[in-house]
Amino acid sequence: MGIHDGGYTRDIQAGQYGAISTPRTTLTHGETEGSRIPIEAVRELRRSFQECYPALANLTPFVTTRVCW
């Protein structure tokens, strides 16, 4: 299941051109921290599952998540 949206930014440092948005990945932040997505995205995924696959809508936790940057 995916949500195609404008997305999120994660500003961690200011450089010559302003804040830099860097991805949170399992390689850079570890398995648990690197696969977290914003809570708003989790809620939207649950709503989408409820419409398409109601039996899956409330199963927890997701096996894996990610944000495409």
mmCIF file of the N, C-alpha and C atoms, coordinates in Angstrom:
data_MODEL
# 
_entry.id   MODEL 
# 
loop_
_atom_site.group_PDB 
_atom_site.id 
_atom_site.type_symbol 
_atom_site.label_atom_id 
_atom_site.label_alt_id 
_atom_site.label_comp_id 
_atom_site.label_asym_id 
_atom_site.label_entity_id 
_atom_site.label_seq_id 
_atom_site.pdbx_PDB_ins_code 
_atom_site.Cartn_x 
_atom_site.Cartn_y 
_atom_site.Cartn_z 
_atom_site.occupancy 
_atom_site.B_iso_or_equiv 
_atom_site.pdbx_formal_charge 
_atom_site.auth_seq_id 
_atom_site.auth_comp_id 
_atom_site.auth_asym_id 
_atom_site.auth_atom_id 
_atom_site.pdbx_PDB_model_num 
ATOM 1   N N  . MET A 1 1  ? 0.862   -1.160 0.000  1.00 0.00 ? 1  MET A N  1 
ATOM 2   C CA . MET A 1 1  ? 0.000   0.000  0.000  1.00 0.00 ? 1  MET A CA 1 
ATOM 3   C C  . MET A 1 1  ? 0.905   1.218  0.000  1.00 0.00 ? 1  MET A C  1 
ATOM 4   N N  . GLY A 1 2  ? 0.566   2.191  -0.779 1.00 0.00 ? 2  GLY A N  1 
ATOM 5   C CA . GLY A 1 2  ? 1.370   3.403  -0.823 1.00 0.00 ? 2  GLY A CA 1 
ATOM 6   C C  . GLY A 1 2  ? 0.503   4.641  -0.882 1.00 0.00 ? 2  GLY A C  1 
ATOM 7   N N  . ILE A 1 3  ? 1.029   5.715  -0.375 1.00 0.00 ? 3  ILE A N  1 
ATOM 8   C CA . ILE A 1 3  ? 0.368   7.003  -0.437 1.00 0.00 ? 3  ILE A CA 1 
ATOM 9   C C  . ILE A 1 3  ? 1.234   7.889  -1.322 1.00 0.00 ? 3  ILE A C  1 
ATOM 10  N N  . HIS A 1 4  ? 0.667   8.357  -2.400 1.00 0.00 ? 4  HIS A N  1 
ATOM 11  C CA . HIS A 1 4  ? 1.402   9.231  -3.297 1.00 0.00 ? 4  HIS A CA 1 
ATOM 12  C C  . HIS A 1 4  ? 1.013   10.663 -2.964 1.00 0.00 ? 4  HIS A C  1 
ATOM 13  N N  . ASP A 1 5  ? 1.980   11.394 -2.442 1.00 0.00 ? 5  ASP A N  1 
ATOM 14  C CA . ASP A 1 5  ? 1.704   12.700 -1.875 1.00 0.00 ? 5  ASP A CA 1 
ATOM 15  C C  . ASP A 1 5  ? 2.919   13.598 -2.068 1.00 0.00 ? 5  ASP A C  1 
ATOM 16  N N  . GLY A 1 6  ? 2.760   14.839 -1.692 1.00 0.00 ? 6  GLY A N  1 
ATOM 17  C CA . GLY A 1 6  ? 3.862   15.794 -1.756 1.00 0.00 ? 6  GLY A CA 1 
ATOM 18  C C  . GLY A 1 6  ? 5.006   15.426 -0.845 1.00 0.00 ? 6  GLY A C  1 
ATOM 19  N N  . GLY A 1 7  ? 4.716   14.680 0.197  1.00 0.00 ? 7  GLY A N  1 
ATOM 20  C CA . GLY A 1 7  ? 5.757   14.157 1.048  1.00 0.00 ? 7  GLY A CA 1 
ATOM 21  C C  . GLY A 1 7  ? 6.116   14.979 2.263  1.00 0.00 ? 7  GLY A C  1 
ATOM 22  N N  . TYR A 1 8  ? 7.224   14.603 2.856  1.00 0.00 ? 8  TYR A N  1 
ATOM 23  C CA . TYR A 1 8  ? 7.718   15.190 4.090  1.00 0.00 ? 8  TYR A CA 1 
ATOM 24  C C  . TYR A 1 8  ? 9.164   15.602 3.891  1.00 0.00 ? 8  TYR A C  1 
ATOM 25  N N  . THR A 1 9  ? 9.605   16.525 4.711  1.00 0.00 ? 9  THR A N  1 
ATOM 26  C CA . THR A 1 9  ? 11.023  16.853 4.764  1.00 0.00 ? 9  THR A CA 1 
ATOM 27  C C  . THR A 1 9  ? 11.494  16.671 6.191  1.00 0.00 ? 9  THR A C  1 
ATOM 28  N N  . ARG A 1 10 ? 12.736  16.392 6.329  1.00 0.00 ? 10 ARG A N  1 
ATOM 29  C CA . ARG A 1 10 ? 13.346  16.209 7.642  1.00 0.00 ? 10 ARG A CA 1 
ATOM 30  C C  . ARG A 1 10 ? 14.596  17.061 7.655  1.00 0.00 ? 10 ARG A C  1 
ATOM 31  N N  . ASP A 1 11 ? 14.474  18.278 8.122  1.00 0.00 ? 11 ASP A N  1 
ATOM 32  C CA . ASP A 1 11 ? 15.595  19.214 8.107  1.00 0.00 ? 11 ASP A CA 1 
ATOM 33  C C  . ASP A 1 11 ? 16.531  18.937 9.273  1.00 0.00 ? 11 ASP A C  1 
ATOM 34  N N  . ILE A 1 12 ? 17.782  18.622 8.949  1.00 0.00 ? 12 ILE A N  1 
ATOM 35  C CA . ILE A 1 12 ? 18.723  18.333 10.025 1.00 0.00 ? 12 ILE A CA 1 
ATOM 36  C C  . ILE A 1 12 ? 19.909  19.278 10.083 1.00 0.00 ? 12 ILE A C  1 
ATOM 37  N N  . GLN A 1 13 ? 20.183  19.976 8.996  1.00 0.00 ? 13 GLN A N  1 
ATOM 38  C CA . GLN A 1 13 ? 21.312  20.891 9.052  1.00 0.00 ? 13 GLN A CA 1 
ATOM 39  C C  . GLN A 1 13 ? 21.106  22.022 8.059  1.00 0.00 ? 13 GLN A C  1 
ATOM 40  N N  . ALA A 1 14 ? 21.623  23.143 8.388  1.00 0.00 ? 14 ALA A N  1 
ATOM 41  C CA . ALA A 1 14 ? 21.548  24.283 7.477  1.00 0.00 ? 14 ALA A CA 1 
ATOM 42  C C  . ALA A 1 14 ? 22.857  24.370 6.714  1.00 0.00 ? 14 ALA A C  1 
ATOM 43  N N  . GLY A 1 15 ? 22.743  24.470 5.426  1.00 0.00 ? 15 GLY A N  1 
ATOM 44  C CA . GLY A 1 15 ? 23.932  24.591 4.598  1.00 0.00 ? 15 GLY A CA 1 
ATOM 45  C C  . GLY A 1 15 ? 23.895  25.890 3.824  1.00 0.00 ? 15 GLY A C  1 
ATOM 46  N N  . GLN A 1 16 ? 24.729  25.984 2.833  1.00 0.00 ? 16 GLN A N  1 
ATOM 47  C CA . GLN A 1 16 ? 24.808  27.183 2.013  1.00 0.00 ? 16 GLN A CA 1 
ATOM 48  C C  . GLN A 1 16 ? 23.457  27.517 1.378  1.00 0.00 ? 16 GLN A C  1 
ATOM 49  N N  . TYR A 1 17 ? 22.671  26.511 1.040  1.00 0.00 ? 17 TYR A N  1 
ATOM 50  C CA . TYR A 1 17 ? 21.399  26.718 0.350  1.00 0.00 ? 17 TYR A CA 1 
ATOM 51  C C  . TYR A 1 17 ? 20.207  26.531 1.268  1.00 0.00 ? 17 TYR A C  1 
ATOM 52  N N  . GLY A 1 18 ? 20.402  26.629 2.561  1.00 0.00 ? 18 GLY A N  1 
ATOM 53  C CA . GLY A 1 18 ? 19.305  26.463 3.512  1.00 0.00 ? 18 GLY A CA 1 
ATOM 54  C C  . GLY A 1 18 ? 19.312  25.074 4.135  1.00 0.00 ? 18 GLY A C  1 
ATOM 55  N N  . ALA A 1 19 ? 18.185  24.693 4.687  1.00 0.00 ? 19 ALA A N  1 
ATOM 56  C CA . ALA A 1 19 ? 18.079  23.399 5.352  1.00 0.00 ? 19 ALA A CA 1 
ATOM 57  C C  . ALA A 1 19 ? 18.133  22.264 4.334  1.00 0.00 ? 19 ALA A C  1 
ATOM 58  N N  . ILE A 1 20 ? 18.721  21.171 4.741  1.00 0.00 ? 20 ILE A N  1 
ATOM 59  C CA . ILE A 1 20 ? 18.863  20.003 3.874  1.00 0.00 ? 20 ILE A CA 1 
ATOM 60  C C  . ILE A 1 20 ? 17.949  18.905 4.398  1.00 0.00 ? 20 ILE A C  1 
ATOM 61  N N  . SER A 1 21 ? 17.105  18.361 3.524  1.00 0.00 ? 21 SER A N  1 
ATOM 62  C CA . SER A 1 21 ? 16.226  17.267 3.899  1.00 0.00 ? 21 SER A CA 1 
ATOM 63  C C  . SER A 1 21 ? 16.965  15.955 3.644  1.00 0.00 ? 21 SER A C  1 
ATOM 64  N N  . THR A 1 22 ? 17.121  15.161 4.674  1.00 0.00 ? 22 THR A N  1 
ATOM 65  C CA . THR A 1 22 ? 17.832  13.899 4.528  1.00 0.00 ? 22 THR A CA 1 
ATOM 66  C C  . THR A 1 22 ? 16.916  12.736 4.873  1.00 0.00 ? 22 THR A C  1 
ATOM 67  N N  . PRO A 1 23 ? 17.007  11.647 4.122  1.00 0.00 ? 23 PRO A N  1 
ATOM 68  C CA . PRO A 1 23 ? 16.153  10.504 4.381  1.00 0.00 ? 23 PRO A CA 1 
ATOM 69  C C  . PRO A 1 23 ? 16.547  9.757  5.649  1.00 0.00 ? 23 PRO A C  1 
ATOM 70  N N  . ARG A 1 24 ? 15.560  9.206  6.282  1.00 0.00 ? 24 ARG A N  1 
ATOM 71  C CA . ARG A 1 24 ? 15.778  8.336  7.437  1.00 0.00 ? 24 ARG A CA 1 
ATOM 72  C C  . ARG A 1 24 ? 15.748  6.917  6.873  1.00 0.00 ? 24 ARG A C  1 
ATOM 73  N N  . THR A 1 25 ? 16.860  6.208  6.936  1.00 0.00 ? 25 THR A N  1 
ATOM 74  C CA . THR A 1 25 ? 16.930  4.868  6.364  1.00 0.00 ? 25 THR A CA 1 
ATOM 75  C C  . THR A 1 25 ? 17.427  3.862  7.389  1.00 0.00 ? 25 THR A C  1 
ATOM 76  N N  . THR A 1 26 ? 17.224  2.589  7.092  1.00 0.00 ? 26 THR A N  1 
ATOM 77  C CA . THR A 1 26 ? 17.723  1.548  7.990  1.00 0.00 ? 26 THR A CA 1 
ATOM 78  C C  . THR A 1 26 ? 19.245  1.493  7.974  1.00 0.00 ? 26 THR A C  1 
ATOM 79  N N  . LEU A 1 27 ? 19.854  1.960  6.892  1.00 0.00 ? 27 LEU A N  1 
ATOM 80  C CA . LEU A 1 27 ? 21.316  1.970  6.830  1.00 0.00 ? 27 LEU A CA 1 
ATOM 81  C C  . LEU A 1 27 ? 21.913  3.103  7.658  1.00 0.00 ? 27 LEU A C  1 
ATOM 82  N N  . THR A 1 28 ? 21.236  4.253  7.701  1.00 0.00 ? 28 THR A N  1 
ATOM 83  C CA . THR A 1 28 ? 21.792  5.393  8.417  1.00 0.00 ? 28 THR A CA 1 
ATOM 84  C C  . THR A 1 28 ? 21.280  5.533  9.845  1.00 0.00 ? 28 THR A C  1 
ATOM 85  N N  . HIS A 1 29 ? 20.079  5.006  10.136 1.00 0.00 ? 29 HIS A N  1 
ATOM 86  C CA . HIS A 1 29 ? 19.495  5.188  11.460 1.00 0.00 ? 29 HIS A CA 1 
ATOM 87  C C  . HIS A 1 29 ? 19.132  3.885  12.160 1.00 0.00 ? 29 HIS A C  1 
ATOM 88  N N  . GLY A 1 30 ? 19.509  2.760  11.584 1.00 0.00 ? 30 GLY A N  1 
ATOM 89  C CA . GLY A 1 30 ? 19.206  1.487  12.225 1.00 0.00 ? 30 GLY A CA 1 
ATOM 90  C C  . GLY A 1 30 ? 17.832  0.956  11.844 1.00 0.00 ? 30 GLY A C  1 
ATOM 91  N N  . GLU A 1 31 ? 17.619  -0.305 12.105 1.00 0.00 ? 31 GLU A N  1 
ATOM 92  C CA . GLU A 1 31 ? 16.406  -1.012 11.688 1.00 0.00 ? 31 GLU A CA 1 
ATOM 93  C C  . GLU A 1 31 ? 15.124  -0.369 12.226 1.00 0.00 ? 31 GLU A C  1 
ATOM 94  N N  . THR A 1 32 ? 15.070  -0.066 13.499 1.00 0.00 ? 32 THR A N  1 
ATOM 95  C CA . THR A 1 32 ? 13.849  0.471  14.093 1.00 0.00 ? 32 THR A CA 1 
ATOM 96  C C  . THR A 1 32 ? 13.647  1.933  13.741 1.00 0.00 ? 32 THR A C  1 
ATOM 97  N N  . GLU A 1 33 ? 14.623  2.746  14.009 1.00 0.00 ? 33 GLU A N  1 
ATOM 98  C CA . GLU A 1 33 ? 14.512  4.187  13.765 1.00 0.00 ? 33 GLU A CA 1 
ATOM 99  C C  . GLU A 1 33 ? 14.426  4.497  12.274 1.00 0.00 ? 33 GLU A C  1 
ATOM 100 N N  . GLY A 1 34 ? 15.162  3.766  11.470 1.00 0.00 ? 34 GLY A N  1 
ATOM 101 C CA . GLY A 1 34 ? 15.233  4.054  10.043 1.00 0.00 ? 34 GLY A CA 1 
ATOM 102 C C  . GLY A 1 34 ? 14.002  3.706  9.253  1.00 0.00 ? 34 GLY A C  1 
ATOM 103 N N  . SER A 1 35 ? 13.099  2.921  9.813  1.00 0.00 ? 35 SER A N  1 
ATOM 104 C CA . SER A 1 35 ? 11.898  2.550  9.065  1.00 0.00 ? 35 SER A CA 1 
ATOM 105 C C  . SER A 1 35 ? 10.647  3.228  9.597  1.00 0.00 ? 35 SER A C  1 
ATOM 106 N N  . ARG A 1 36 ? 10.800  4.240  10.426 1.00 0.00 ? 36 ARG A N  1 
ATOM 107 C CA . ARG A 1 36 ? 9.649   4.968  10.956 1.00 0.00 ? 36 ARG A CA 1 
ATOM 108 C C  . ARG A 1 36 ? 9.102   5.941  9.921  1.00 0.00 ? 36 ARG A C  1 
ATOM 109 N N  . ILE A 1 37 ? 7.786   6.078  9.932  1.00 0.00 ? 37 ILE A N  1 
ATOM 110 C CA . ILE A 1 37 ? 7.135   7.067  9.083  1.00 0.00 ? 37 ILE A CA 1 
ATOM 111 C C  . ILE A 1 37 ? 6.306   7.975  9.987  1.00 0.00 ? 37 ILE A C  1 
ATOM 112 N N  . PRO A 1 38 ? 5.969   9.170  9.535  1.00 0.00 ? 38 PRO A N  1 
ATOM 113 C CA . PRO A 1 38 ? 5.170   10.080 10.362 1.00 0.00 ? 38 PRO A CA 1 
ATOM 114 C C  . PRO A 1 38 ? 3.823   9.459  10.753 1.00 0.00 ? 38 PRO A C  1 
ATOM 115 N N  . ILE A 1 39 ? 3.336   9.761  11.941 1.00 0.00 ? 39 ILE A N  1 
ATOM 116 C CA . ILE A 1 39 ? 2.086   9.195  12.442 1.00 0.00 ? 39 ILE A CA 1 
ATOM 117 C C  . ILE A 1 39 ? 0.912   9.539  11.520 1.00 0.00 ? 39 ILE A C  1 
ATOM 118 N N  . GLU A 1 40 ? 0.944   10.707 10.885 1.00 0.00 ? 40 GLU A N  1 
ATOM 119 C CA . GLU A 1 40 ? -0.121  11.066 9.945  1.00 0.00 ? 40 GLU A CA 1 
ATOM 120 C C  . GLU A 1 40 ? -0.163  10.071 8.788  1.00 0.00 ? 40 GLU A C  1 
ATOM 121 N N  . ALA A 1 41 ? 1.006   9.626  8.343  1.00 0.00 ? 41 ALA A N  1 
ATOM 122 C CA . ALA A 1 41 ? 1.071   8.650  7.255  1.00 0.00 ? 41 ALA A CA 1 
ATOM 123 C C  . ALA A 1 41 ? 0.536   7.297  7.707  1.00 0.00 ? 41 ALA A C  1 
ATOM 124 N N  . VAL A 1 42 ? 0.825   6.911  8.938  1.00 0.00 ? 42 VAL A N  1 
ATOM 125 C CA . VAL A 1 42 ? 0.294   5.648  9.478  1.00 0.00 ? 42 VAL A CA 1 
ATOM 126 C C  . VAL A 1 42 ? -1.234  5.702  9.494  1.00 0.00 ? 42 VAL A C  1 
ATOM 127 N N  . ARG A 1 43 ? -1.775  6.805  9.955  1.00 0.00 ? 43 ARG A N  1 
ATOM 128 C CA . ARG A 1 43 ? -3.243  6.953  10.010 1.00 0.00 ? 43 ARG A CA 1 
ATOM 129 C C  . ARG A 1 43 ? -3.858  6.890  8.612  1.00 0.00 ? 43 ARG A C  1 
ATOM 130 N N  . GLU A 1 44 ? -3.218  7.543  7.652  1.00 0.00 ? 44 GLU A N  1 
ATOM 131 C CA . GLU A 1 44 ? -3.722  7.519  6.288  1.00 0.00 ? 44 GLU A CA 1 
ATOM 132 C C  . GLU A 1 44 ? -3.644  6.114  5.691  1.00 0.00 ? 44 GLU A C  1 
ATOM 133 N N  . LEU A 1 45 ? -2.575  5.390  5.973  1.00 0.00 ? 45 LEU A N  1 
ATOM 134 C CA . LEU A 1 45 ? -2.475  4.003  5.509  1.00 0.00 ? 45 LEU A CA 1 
ATOM 135 C C  . LEU A 1 45 ? -3.589  3.150  6.101  1.00 0.00 ? 45 LEU A C  1 
ATOM 136 N N  . ARG A 1 46 ? -3.860  3.328  7.378  1.00 0.00 ? 46 ARG A N  1 
ATOM 137 C CA . ARG A 1 46 ? -4.939  2.567  8.026  1.00 0.00 ? 46 ARG A CA 1 
ATOM 138 C C  . ARG A 1 46 ? -6.287  2.886  7.375  1.00 0.00 ? 46 ARG A C  1 
ATOM 139 N N  . ARG A 1 47 ? -6.546  4.151  7.077  1.00 0.00 ? 47 ARG A N  1 
ATOM 140 C CA . ARG A 1 47 ? -7.801  4.530  6.406  1.00 0.00 ? 47 ARG A CA 1 
ATOM 141 C C  . ARG A 1 47 ? -7.885  3.893  5.023  1.00 0.00 ? 47 ARG A C  1 
ATOM 142 N N  . SER A 1 48 ? -6.774  3.891  4.300  1.00 0.00 ? 48 SER A N  1 
ATOM 143 C CA . SER A 1 48 ? -6.757  3.287  2.965  1.00 0.00 ? 48 SER A CA 1 
ATOM 144 C C  . SER A 1 48 ? -6.994  1.790  3.031  1.00 0.00 ? 48 SER A C  1 
ATOM 145 N N  . PHE A 1 49 ? -6.368  1.135  3.981  1.00 0.00 ? 49 PHE A N  1 
ATOM 146 C CA . PHE A 1 49 ? -6.601  -0.302 4.164  1.00 0.00 ? 49 PHE A CA 1 
ATOM 147 C C  . PHE A 1 49 ? -8.063  -0.573 4.500  1.00 0.00 ? 49 PHE A C  1 
ATOM 148 N N  . GLN A 1 50 ? -8.664  0.275  5.317  1.00 0.00 ? 50 GLN A N  1 
ATOM 149 C CA . GLN A 1 50 ? -10.062 0.084  5.697  1.00 0.00 ? 50 GLN A CA 1 
ATOM 150 C C  . GLN A 1 50 ? -10.968 0.084  4.464  1.00 0.00 ? 50 GLN A C  1 
ATOM 151 N N  . GLU A 1 51 ? -10.654 0.923  3.495  1.00 0.00 ? 51 GLU A N  1 
ATOM 152 C CA . GLU A 1 51 ? -11.443 0.985  2.272  1.00 0.00 ? 51 GLU A CA 1 
ATOM 153 C C  . GLU A 1 51 ? -11.208 -0.213 1.362  1.00 0.00 ? 51 GLU A C  1 
ATOM 154 N N  . CYS A 1 52 ? -9.961  -0.642 1.225  1.00 0.00 ? 52 CYS A N  1 
ATOM 155 C CA . CYS A 1 52 ? -9.616  -1.695 0.267  1.00 0.00 ? 52 CYS A CA 1 
ATOM 156 C C  . CYS A 1 52 ? -9.570  -3.096 0.877  1.00 0.00 ? 52 CYS A C  1 
ATOM 157 N N  . TYR A 1 53 ? -8.970  -3.199 2.051  1.00 0.00 ? 53 TYR A N  1 
ATOM 158 C CA . TYR A 1 53 ? -8.757  -4.495 2.710  1.00 0.00 ? 53 TYR A CA 1 
ATOM 159 C C  . TYR A 1 53 ? -9.125  -4.380 4.180  1.00 0.00 ? 53 TYR A C  1 
ATOM 160 N N  . PRO A 1 54 ? -10.406 -4.326 4.520  1.00 0.00 ? 54 PRO A N  1 
ATOM 161 C CA . PRO A 1 54 ? -10.824 -4.090 5.901  1.00 0.00 ? 54 PRO A CA 1 
ATOM 162 C C  . PRO A 1 54 ? -10.219 -5.066 6.911  1.00 0.00 ? 54 PRO A C  1 
ATOM 163 N N  . ALA A 1 55 ? -9.996  -6.306 6.519  1.00 0.00 ? 55 ALA A N  1 
ATOM 164 C CA . ALA A 1 55 ? -9.441  -7.288 7.451  1.00 0.00 ? 55 ALA A CA 1 
ATOM 165 C C  . ALA A 1 55 ? -8.008  -6.949 7.856  1.00 0.00 ? 55 ALA A C  1 
ATOM 166 N N  . LEU A 1 56 ? -7.319  -6.156 7.050  1.00 0.00 ? 56 LEU A N  1 
ATOM 167 C CA . LEU A 1 56 ? -5.923  -5.798 7.350  1.00 0.00 ? 56 LEU A CA 1 
ATOM 168 C C  . LEU A 1 56 ? -5.786  -4.447 8.038  1.00 0.00 ? 56 LEU A C  1 
ATOM 169 N N  . ALA A 1 57 ? -6.858  -3.688 8.096  1.00 0.00 ? 57 ALA A N  1 
ATOM 170 C CA . ALA A 1 57 ? -6.787  -2.294 8.525  1.00 0.00 ? 57 ALA A CA 1 
ATOM 171 C C  . ALA A 1 57 ? -6.226  -2.096 9.927  1.00 0.00 ? 57 ALA A C  1 
ATOM 172 N N  . ASN A 1 58 ? -6.516  -2.986 10.838 1.00 0.00 ? 58 ASN A N  1 
ATOM 173 C CA . ASN A 1 58 ? -6.097  -2.774 12.224 1.00 0.00 ? 58 ASN A CA 1 
ATOM 174 C C  . ASN A 1 58 ? -5.035  -3.739 12.716 1.00 0.00 ? 58 ASN A C  1 
ATOM 175 N N  . LEU A 1 59 ? -4.456  -4.499 11.800 1.00 0.00 ? 59 LEU A N  1 
ATOM 176 C CA . LEU A 1 59 ? -3.366  -5.380 12.211 1.00 0.00 ? 59 LEU A CA 1 
ATOM 177 C C  . LEU A 1 59 ? -2.150  -4.532 12.559 1.00 0.00 ? 59 LEU A C  1 
ATOM 178 N N  . THR A 1 60 ? -1.505  -4.849 13.657 1.00 0.00 ? 60 THR A N  1 
ATOM 179 C CA . THR A 1 60 ? -0.332  -4.081 14.055 1.00 0.00 ? 60 THR A CA 1 
ATOM 180 C C  . THR A 1 60 ? 0.804   -5.005 14.406 1.00 0.00 ? 60 THR A C  1 
ATOM 181 N N  . PRO A 1 61 ? 1.991   -4.572 14.308 1.00 0.00 ? 61 PRO A N  1 
ATOM 182 C CA . PRO A 1 61 ? 2.451   -3.380 13.597 1.00 0.00 ? 61 PRO A CA 1 
ATOM 183 C C  . PRO A 1 61 ? 2.644   -3.695 12.114 1.00 0.00 ? 61 PRO A C  1 
ATOM 184 N N  . PHE A 1 62 ? 2.942   -2.671 11.319 1.00 0.00 ? 62 PHE A N  1 
ATOM 185 C CA . PHE A 1 62 ? 3.336   -2.924 9.940  1.00 0.00 ? 62 PHE A CA 1 
ATOM 186 C C  . PHE A 1 62 ? 4.675   -3.658 9.981  1.00 0.00 ? 62 PHE A C  1 
ATOM 187 N N  . VAL A 1 63 ? 4.894   -4.541 9.039  1.00 0.00 ? 63 VAL A N  1 
ATOM 188 C CA . VAL A 1 63 ? 6.178   -5.269 8.997  1.00 0.00 ? 63 VAL A CA 1 
ATOM 189 C C  . VAL A 1 63 ? 7.312   -4.306 8.670  1.00 0.00 ? 63 VAL A C  1 
ATOM 190 N N  . THR A 1 64 ? 7.081   -3.449 7.704  1.00 0.00 ? 64 THR A N  1 
ATOM 191 C CA . THR A 1 64 ? 8.080   -2.443 7.353  1.00 0.00 ? 64 THR A CA 1 
ATOM 192 C C  . THR A 1 64 ? 7.384   -1.232 6.728  1.00 0.00 ? 64 THR A C  1 
ATOM 193 N N  . THR A 1 65 ? 7.990   -0.094 6.883  1.00 0.00 ? 65 THR A N  1 
ATOM 194 C CA . THR A 1 65 ? 7.484   1.134  6.283  1.00 0.00 ? 65 THR A CA 1 
ATOM 195 C C  . THR A 1 65 ? 8.675   1.911  5.751  1.00 0.00 ? 65 THR A C  1 
ATOM 196 N N  . ARG A 1 66 ? 8.386   2.856  4.874  1.00 0.00 ? 66 ARG A N  1 
ATOM 197 C CA . ARG A 1 66 ? 9.453   3.743  4.406  1.00 0.00 ? 66 ARG A CA 1 
ATOM 198 C C  . ARG A 1 66 ? 8.841   4.944  3.738  1.00 0.00 ? 66 ARG A C  1 
ATOM 199 N N  . VAL A 1 67 ? 9.616   5.990  3.670  1.00 0.00 ? 67 VAL A N  1 
ATOM 200 C CA . VAL A 1 67 ? 9.229   7.207  2.966  1.00 0.00 ? 67 VAL A CA 1 
ATOM 201 C C  . VAL A 1 67 ? 10.133  7.318  1.749  1.00 0.00 ? 67 VAL A C  1 
ATOM 202 N N  . CYS A 1 68 ? 9.553   7.485  0.588  1.00 0.00 ? 68 CYS A N  1 
ATOM 203 C CA . CYS A 1 68 ? 10.359  7.708  -0.625 1.00 0.00 ? 68 CYS A CA 1 
ATOM 204 C C  . CYS A 1 68 ? 10.731  9.175  -0.667 1.00 0.00 ? 68 CYS A C  1 
ATOM 205 N N  . TRP A 1 69 ? 12.000  9.445  -0.870 1.00 0.00 ? 69 TRP A N  1 
ATOM 206 C CA . TRP A 1 69 ? 12.485  10.826 -0.838 1.00 0.00 ? 69 TRP A CA 1 
ATOM 207 C C  . TRP A 1 69 ? 12.662  11.349 -2.223 1.00 0.00 ? 69 TRP A C  1 
# 
